[in-house]
Every structure is written in structure tokens, then in C-alpha cells.
Amino acid sequence: MGEVLALVEARLRTALGEPDARAAVTFLGTDRIEVLRFVDGDVVRYATLGMSAQPMADPTAALADPVKGPRAELVLSVRGGLADTDKVLRPLAVLASAPQVEGVVVAAGASLYVGEPLWPGASFTSVLVAEPGGLVEDLELDDPMDPVQFLPLLPMTPNEAAWKRVHGAKALEERWLARGTDLRDPLRGSVPLD
């Protein structure tokens, strides 16, 4: 476990630079989840560290494989200085612990719900999991372990989350793109959904 996390942190540092802050959260019955903060100009990136220590297990499987299975970490990018986004550390740790706590497999296209604003005053209570491989490349591990994917998170308003449930992740992403939505803006409102 420790070896995987050391490799994951090295990959994050290679892709994003040196973290300028980190926080750790431990929930009863789960492994410790850290959240690292990276600043790149006016963009602040928050990356989890700990979710990939164990493979995510199919909730329908009778027995979880301790070695094989998808592994991932979460990455959230927002514009800095516009809102108190550092308060997102705990919600991110909650989301990263979901595979251990709830037995879910987090993958691109999924919605993850926090149930409260991601940070004070935020209009976002959930995130859309985007496709990996853009900002941070997948980290290959020794066989038979699956690679670690770094999954970007796109904050969603409750209206966007409801619209996504009906129309799908791809349709919501296309709507954002067509309207020129700045998904890094921590103060943005919901995209028009008519």
C-alpha cells in the first residue's frame, strides 16, 4: 500500500509540481486519505492521495480481490482567490473514501454527491467524474495490479446534476462546452438547461 502511494505522489509531483499544502482525514474503518494542494498561477488543484491504496471492488462481487481492480485518485481544479475553496479538503476526502465505505467503483461519467456545498457559498453539491489521462497520466503498476487513474472532477449544481441524471454525462459536458462554461470558476452558476 505504501509503495503504491509513494509512486502516486511522485506522479502528482511530476505533473503538478510541489504541493504547497496537504491535509489528512481519517474516517472510522477506513484508511487515511490525504488531499494535496498545488498552485499553478491562478489555478488551484486539489488531489487526493490514498484512494488508490486499495483496488476498488465491484459491489456485486462475493469477494473483493485485494490486488486486481481499478485504482484512482481525484483531482479538482478551480480558480484561486475567488472563494474559500480550501474548505473542499474534507468533501474531497469523503468522496475519495466512498469506494471503501460504500463499496462503489468510481469511474468517468459517474456523479458523486457530497450533500452540502463543496466550499462555503458554493452552488455545487456534487461533481461529475471526467475522463482520465489529460492533466495527470495514468500510473502503470506491476502486474497484476491495474494502473492508477487520476480522475478530474467537474463541480455540478443541483440542477446540472438532475439534468445529467436524465440526459447523461456526455450531454451535460456538451452543454457546458457549447455555452463556453468556465468549469474552474468557483462562483459560476448553473449552465442554462432549457
Residue, then its C-alpha position, 0 to 999 in steps of 0.5 A: m500500500g505504501e509503495v503504491l502511494a509513494l509512486v502516486e505522489a511522485r506522479l502528482r509531483t511530476a505533473l503538478g509540481e510541489p504541493d504547497a499544502r496537504a491535509a489528512v482525514t481519517f474516517l472510522g474503518t477506513d484508511r487515511i486519505e490525504v488531499l494535496r494542494f498545488v498552485d499553478g498561477d491562478v489555478v488551484r488543484y486539489a488531489t487526493l492521495g490514498m484512494s488508490a491504496q486499495p483496488m476498488a471492488d465491484p459491489t456485486a462481487a462475493l469477494a473483493d480481490p485485494v490486488k486486481g481492480p481499478r485504482a484512482e485518485l481525484v483531482l479538482s481544479v478551480r480558480g484561486g482567490l475567488a472563494d474559500t475553496d480550501k474548505v473542499l479538503r474534507p468533501l474531497a476526502v469523503l468522496a475519495s473514501a466512498p469506494q471503501v465505505e460504500g463499496v462503489v467503483v468510481a469511474a468517468g461519467a459517474s456523479l458523486y454527491v457530497g450533500e452540502p456545498l463543496w466550499p462555503g457559498a458554493s452552488f455545487t453539491s456534487v461533481l461529475v467524474a471526467e475522463p482520465g489521462g489529460l492533466v495527470e497520466d495514468l500510473e502503470l503498476d506491476d502486474p497484476m495490479d491495474p494502473v492508477q487513474f487520476l480522475p478530474l472532477l467537474p463541480m455540478t449544481p443541483n440542477e446540472a446534476a438532475w439534468k445529467r441524471v436524465h440526459g447523461a454525462k456526455a450531454l451535460e459536458e456538451r452543454w457546458l462546452a457549447r455555452g463556453t462554461d468556465l468549469r474552474d470558476p468557483l462562483r459560476g452558476s448553473v449552465p442554462l438547461d432549457 
